[in-house]
Amino acid sequence: MSLLRLTDVSRVFGTLAALDGVALEMDEGQLYAVIGPNGAGKTTLFNLISGFFPASSGEIWFDGKQINRIAAAERVALGLVRTFQITEVFPELSVFENVRIGVEAQARCSAWPWPSQGLSRQINARVDELLEITGLTEQADRTVSELAHGDQRVVEVTMALSRNPKLLLLDEPTAGMGHSETEHMVKLIRDLHVRQRQSILFIEHDMDIVFGIADRITVLNYGKVLATGSPREIAANPQVQAAYLGEAA
């Protein structure tokens, strides 16, 4: 059974069809990329999957359940968690405090004014574990606003991991990063996939990254699926070469 499946999914804004009859199927454990030119519908696709917009037509299935009518917050509770193109963190708080917010929300105790000492220790231990996984331990006490852009993006990914995702959606995780920051993020994504067995669906413009780490790729163009396949199949596809990679068909 697939982890995520979209069947004939469309999204219309007025007279504009941002997505038109999109089909996508992702298995558990995959590292799956969505690529395409600017305006192809990639972020709209993520918004539909994560519940920020409803699909105009079609079906979206996650972990065996149809989720078209399920709100975004409920999808997070099901294990469908995303990051955004623009980093979403609490800049005035420390790295530890940012991640703790996510862990408390997952434990459903964020509204408790005085959690027990035992629960506090469990929460702090989970935060420490996540910081270790993403390489942020040494920066735990630093205010997020003091961090470089790349490290802030890692904080956001760590916060997403705090919700124990079955599927992690990363929207352009290396956007705005320098070379070394990009290398660090790519290594983190690969480690999460291989070592933590995290299922990841990501949008990315850097083709070296996509073809270097993805198991499977879907190419969008003008809101429609142009091609789906392995990196080798996508690289050899003449339609993709003409429409996206800039090579003659």
C-alpha positions in Angstrom: 0.0 0.0 0.0 1.3 3.4 -0.9 2.0 6.0 1.8 0.7 8.9 -0.4 -1.5 8.8 -3.5 -3.0 11.5 -5.5 -5.6 10.6 -8.2 -6.6 13.1 -10.8 -6.1 16.1 -8.5 -6.8 19.6 -9.7 -6.8 23.0 -8.2 -8.5 26.0 -9.9 -8.1 29.6 -8.8 -10.8 31.6 -10.8 -10.0 30.7 -14.4 -6.5 29.5 -13.7 -5.9 25.8 -13.3 -2.8 25.7 -11.0 -2.9 21.9 -11.1 -4.7 19.8 -13.7 -5.3 16.1 -13.2 -2.2 15.4 -11.2 -1.4 11.8 -10.3 1.3 10.8 -7.9 2.1 7.7 -5.8 4.8 7.5 -3.2 5.7 4.4 -1.2 6.8 4.4 2.5 10.6 4.9 2.9 11.1 6.8 -0.4 13.0 10.0 -0.9 10.8 11.5 -3.6 11.4 14.8 -5.5 9.0 17.1 -7.3 10.6 19.4 -9.8 9.5 21.8 -12.5 9.9 25.4 -13.8 8.7 28.4 -11.7 4.9 28.4 -11.8 4.6 24.7 -12.5 2.4 24.2 -9.5 4.9 22.6 -7.1 4.0 24.6 -4.0 0.3 24.5 -4.8 0.7 20.7 -4.8 2.3 20.8 -1.3 -0.5 23.1 -0.1 -3.1 20.6 -1.3 -1.3 17.6 0.3 -0.8 19.4 3.6 -4.4 20.8 3.7 -3.8 24.6 3.3 -6.0 24.6 0.2 -8.7 22.1 -0.7 -8.4 20.3 -4.0 -11.0 21.4 -6.6 -11.3 17.8 -7.8 -9.6 14.4 -7.4 -8.6 12.4 -4.3 -5.7 12.6 -1.9 -4.9 9.5 0.1 -2.4 9.3 3.0 -1.5 6.1 4.9 -4.6 4.3 3.6 -7.0 7.2 4.4 -8.7 9.7 2.2 -7.8 13.1 3.5 -9.5 15.6 1.2 -11.9 16.8 3.9 -9.4 16.6 6.8 -8.0 20.0 8.1 -4.3 20.8 8.0 -3.9 20.4 11.8 -5.5 17.0 11.7 -3.2 16.0 8.9 -0.2 16.8 11.1 -1.7 14.6 13.8 -1.9 11.8 11.2 1.9 12.2 10.5 1.9 14.5 7.5 4.3 17.4 8.4 5.8 20.1 6.2 8.3 22.9 6.1 8.0 26.1 4.0 10.0 28.1 1.4 10.2 30.9 4.0 11.7 29.7 7.2 9.0 29.3 10.0 10.6 29.5 13.4 10.4 31.5 16.6 13.5 33.8 16.1 13.4 35.3 19.6 13.6 31.9 21.3 16.5 29.6 21.7 17.1 26.5 19.4 16.1 24.3 22.4 13.0 26.2 23.1 11.9 26.1 19.4 12.2 22.4 19.3 10.6 21.9 22.7 7.5 23.7 21.4 7.1 21.0 18.8 7.8 18.2 21.3 5.3 19.6 23.7 2.7 19.9 21.0 3.3 16.3 20.0 2.9 15.2 23.6 -0.3 17.3 23.8 0.9 19.1 26.9 1.7 22.5 25.5 -1.3 24.0 27.3 -0.4 22.6 30.7 1.0 25.3 32.9 2.9 22.9 35.2 3.8 19.6 33.6 5.2 17.0 36.1 8.9 16.7 36.6 8.8 13.3 35.0 7.1 14.6 31.9 9.5 17.5 31.7 12.4 15.2 31.8 10.9 13.1 29.0 10.3 16.2 26.9 13.8 17.5 27.4 15.3 14.1 26.6 13.3 14.0 23.3 14.5 17.6 22.4 18.1 16.5 23.1 17.6 13.4 20.9 16.3 15.5 18.0 19.1 18.1 18.3 21.6 15.3 18.2 20.0 13.8 15.1 20.1 17.1 13.2 23.5 18.3 14.5 22.3 21.2 16.6 23.4 20.1 20.1 26.2 22.7 20.3 23.8 25.5 19.3 20.9 24.5 21.7 21.2 27.6 23.8 21.6 30.1 21.0 18.8 32.4 20.0 17.6 31.4 16.6 17.8 34.9 15.2 21.6 34.8 15.8 22.0 31.8 13.6 23.0 31.7 9.9 20.2 31.1 7.4 21.1 27.5 6.8 21.1 26.7 10.5 17.7 28.3 10.9 16.4 26.0 8.2 17.8 23.1 10.1 16.0 24.3 13.2 12.8 24.3 11.2 13.4 20.7 10.0 14.1 19.7 13.5 10.8 21.2 14.7 9.0 19.3 11.9 10.7 16.1 13.1 9.4 16.8 16.6 5.9 15.9 15.3 7.1 12.4 14.5 6.1 12.6 10.8 5.3 9.5 8.8 5.9 11.7 5.8 8.1 14.9 5.9 7.4 17.5 3.1 10.3 19.8 2.5 9.5 22.9 0.3 12.8 24.0 -1.3 15.0 23.1 1.8 18.2 24.6 0.3 16.6 27.9 -0.9 18.9 30.9 -0.2 21.8 28.9 1.1 25.4 29.1 0.3 27.5 26.1 -0.9 28.5 24.8 2.6 25.0 25.3 4.0 23.6 23.4 1.0 26.0 20.6 1.5 25.0 20.4 5.2 21.3 20.3 4.4 21.7 17.7 1.7 23.7 15.5 4.1 20.9 15.9 6.7 18.2 14.9 4.3 20.2 11.9 3.2 20.9 10.9 6.8 17.2 11.3 7.8 16.3 9.0 4.9 18.9 6.4 5.4 19.5 6.3 9.2 16.1 7.4 10.5 14.2 5.7 7.6 12.2 8.9 7.1 9.9 9.1 4.2 10.5 12.5 2.5 8.8 14.3 -0.3 10.7 17.5 -1.4 10.6 20.3 -3.9 14.0 21.4 -5.2 15.4 23.6 -8.0 19.0 22.4 -7.8 19.2 19.4 -10.3 22.5 18.2 -8.9 20.8 17.7 -5.5 17.7 16.1 -7.0 19.5 13.6 -9.2 22.0 13.0 -6.5 19.6 11.8 -3.7 16.1 11.2 -5.0 14.7 7.7 -5.4 11.9 8.9 -7.7 11.0 12.1 -9.4 7.8 13.7 -10.7 8.2 16.6 -13.1 5.4 19.2 -13.2 4.9 21.7 -16.1 2.0 24.1 -16.4 0.2 22.3 -13.6 0.4 18.9 -15.2 2.6 15.9 -14.7 5.1 15.8 -17.5 6.9 12.7 -16.4 7.5 10.4 -13.4 10.3 7.9 -12.9 13.8 7.2 -11.6 16.5 9.9 -11.8 18.0 8.0 -14.8 14.6 7.8 -16.6 13.9 11.5 -16.0 17.3 12.6 -17.1 16.8 10.7 -20.4 13.3 11.8 -21.0 13.3 14.1 -24.1 10.2 16.0 -23.0 11.8 16.8 -19.7 15.0 17.9 -21.5 13.0 20.2 -23.7 10.7 21.7 -21.2 12.8 21.9 -18.1 16.5 20.9 -18.4 16.9 23.2 -21.4 18.2 20.7 -23.9 16.9 19.9 -27.3 14.5 17.1 -27.6 
